[in-house]
């Protein structure tokens, strides 16, 4: 067990590198984003949410291409992407871009 920890600690994505601390700091965004789900959907900025979706997508690609591959950053960005896509769907529903299934079934 000690050798596995030592190998991880000395790896290129170890806690002593930015490949580790960058994703750790990004995890702080998720509680804030999840807290935004309790706010009224009318307050969601569609442009900013769309930009965050593109940003997270680009950084997921970056995490895959960079050597060594940074799976931790990719997981961080993927979870942020899912939260932002949910926010974007709430915005689209409020703005009338998405139809509700009940309305479609009643017609």
Secondary structure by P-SEA (a helix, b strand, c coil): caaaaaaaaaccccccccccaaaaaaaaaaaaaaaacccccccccaaaaaaaaaaaaaaaaaaaacccccaaaaaaaaaaaaaaaaaaaaaaaaacccccaaaaaac
